[in-house]
Amino acid sequence: MAHKNDQQDLGLARQYEAYPYPERNPKDETKRLLIGSPSHLNEIDYWVFGGYRSYTQPLRILIAGCGTGDAAIMVAQQMARHQRSGEVICLDRAEAVLKIVKGRAATRKLSNIRYVQGSILELPDLNLGLFDYIDCCGVLHHLPDLAAALQILREQLNPGGGMGLMVYAPYGRTGVYMVQEALSKLTSLSDPPVKRLDVAKRIMKHLPSTAWLRFNGNFGDHLTGGDAGLYDLLLNPRDRSYKIAELWDLLDKNELAVNCLVEPARYDPAYLITDPKIREKFRQFDIRTQASLAESLAGNMSTHVVYVRRAEDNIQFADPCASDSIPFMRETPGEILANQILPSNLLPYSFGMLTIMLPLPAQARGFLGLVDNRRSVGEIIEIVKKRGIEEHRILPLWKQTFEILRSINQLFVRSAV
Ligand SMILES: C[S@@+](CC[C@H](N)C(=O)[O-])C[C@H]1O[C@@H](n2cnc3c(N)ncnc32)[C@H](O)[C@@H]1O
């Protein structure tokens, strides 16, 4: 339900009925599965449950403002593939987007998704029960009151559960708000969406080469996202962005604690500025300030993805050095990642257009080849020992490898429960 007297919210509701976002064709599900963050099942297992939740425990997931269903389809397919029980509830107030998610799920023959047309703000009255995990990606920054919505979502969490959130970040969207400002003068919110889109298309066709939007390669909605992408980027009636410190403050105020910023290394300024004196200075700041420094210095963050929990809950991450812990990759197989390590033992890793260099021990290649979501740390160490590495060196080298690859959201570990 849209807010009756809130013209921006009414415009938002109209937008997604006219241009379901992102633009998706259910037929494409026969060709590929779209993978992303938040809400990859392996990320949920690790960043929300610390690698401690049993795979046999049913998982109740809410996708709040599911749009055309990228996160819902990804996680429901991953659950089906690994015979993980539970259900994914797709909530959105636009009928048009739910129709597309249903089409995508039908193509994939997924039977673990339920659909609810309604507003996040109505959740307390929808009687959907509590959830172990809630995804709210690209929605909060469009709502009339982000804090109120966060509070409502928080109340739908089971104890020990968590959320994966994505909100816009300002610096990496440089140029977007300038064009939005111009379009807000050239079109009226009450115009039909098709008329507003026509104005945006004409502007984009003639946009001067000096416009900041033209220089910005941090996103591609206006270039490859079709009508829905262009509309969402430039004509969205309410679009705010949050610096990481602002987002963190909002989370604090809503009694939500951060499990992880995705990817952690992106928020470490020491990967950006390698000068030893400056690195020493960085280390004197707390994690939050370091994250702000990374955001200001990189300048390319157009979104923040964050996993959070209720502040009263504790999270413990499985011990990567316990011999019965089981390491698992997020998505890229270990051998493929190992092949990307340079002869200098540096792993180049890209966050959009920014590439950082991660120093790994030479033995990281060997470890990576052995991670298969079945072998335990103890078994991996036994194999590596037979390859001639002195026993006392193996665990520290593994720990170093694990911590670096975890910081780029690639390698996790679960407890053997
Ligand atoms: C930018 S799209 C994001 C879609 C999807 N989460 C994604 O990341 O691809 C925003 C979606 O939120 C939905 N939405 C906006 N306000 C809502 C509300 N109050 N309750 C439920 N859904 C809402 C819109 O209908 C739209 O489908």
The ligand as an SDF file (V2000), in Angstrom:
LIG
                    3D

 27 29  0  0  0  0  0  0  0  0999 V2000
   14.8960   -1.0570   -6.5770 C   0  0  0  0  0  0  0  0  0  0  0  0
   13.7520   -2.3450   -6.4220 S   0  0  0  0  0  0  0  0  0  0  0  0
   14.7900   -3.5710   -5.6730 C   0  0  0  0  0  0  0  0  0  0  0  0
   14.3770   -4.9630   -6.0120 C   0  0  0  0  0  0  0  0  0  0  0  0
   15.2340   -6.0920   -5.4610 C   0  0  0  0  0  0  0  0  0  0  0  0
   15.2930   -6.0990   -4.0210 N   0  0  0  0  0  0  0  0  0  0  0  0
   16.6160   -6.0390   -6.0400 C   0  0  0  0  0  0  0  0  0  0  0  0
   17.5770   -5.7900   -5.2980 O   0  0  0  0  0  0  0  0  0  0  0  0
   16.7890   -6.2980   -7.2390 O   0  0  0  0  0  0  0  0  0  0  0  0
   12.6970   -1.8340   -5.1030 C   0  0  0  0  0  0  0  0  0  0  0  0
   11.5050   -2.7620   -4.8940 C   0  0  0  0  0  0  0  0  0  0  0  0
   10.9540   -2.4420   -3.6080 O   0  0  0  0  0  0  0  0  0  0  0  0
    9.5360   -2.4520   -3.7200 C   0  0  0  0  0  0  0  0  0  0  0  0
    8.9870   -1.5930   -2.6590 N   0  0  0  0  0  0  0  0  0  0  0  0
    9.0820   -0.2620   -2.5300 C   0  0  0  0  0  0  0  0  0  0  0  0
    8.4690    0.1570   -1.4070 N   0  0  0  0  0  0  0  0  0  0  0  0
    7.9800   -0.9640   -0.8050 C   0  0  0  0  0  0  0  0  0  0  0  0
    7.2710   -1.2110    0.3750 C   0  0  0  0  0  0  0  0  0  0  0  0
    6.9310   -0.2280    1.1910 N   0  0  0  0  0  0  0  0  0  0  0  0
    6.9360   -2.4830    0.6780 N   0  0  0  0  0  0  0  0  0  0  0  0
    7.2590   -3.5010   -0.1550 C   0  0  0  0  0  0  0  0  0  0  0  0
    7.9410   -3.3290   -1.2900 N   0  0  0  0  0  0  0  0  0  0  0  0
    8.3110   -2.0840   -1.6200 C   0  0  0  0  0  0  0  0  0  0  0  0
    9.2560   -1.9360   -5.0970 C   0  0  0  0  0  0  0  0  0  0  0  0
    7.9660   -2.3000   -5.5450 O   0  0  0  0  0  0  0  0  0  0  0  0
   10.3890   -2.5700   -5.8930 C   0  0  0  0  0  0  0  0  0  0  0  0
   10.0150   -3.7890   -6.4560 O   0  0  0  0  0  0  0  0  0  0  0  0
  1  2  1  0
  2  3  1  0
  2 10  1  0
  3  4  1  0
  4  5  1  0
  5  6  1  0
  5  7  1  0
  7  8  2  0
  7  9  1  0
 10 11  1  0
 11 12  1  0
 11 26  1  0
 12 13  1  0
 13 14  1  0
 13 24  1  0
 14 15  1  0
 14 23  1  0
 15 16  2  0
 16 17  1  0
 17 18  1  0
 17 23  2  0
 18 19  1  0
 18 20  2  0
 20 21  1  0
 21 22  2  0
 22 23  1  0
 24 25  1  0
 24 26  1  0
 26 27  1  0
M  CHG  2   2   1   9  -1
M  END
$$$$
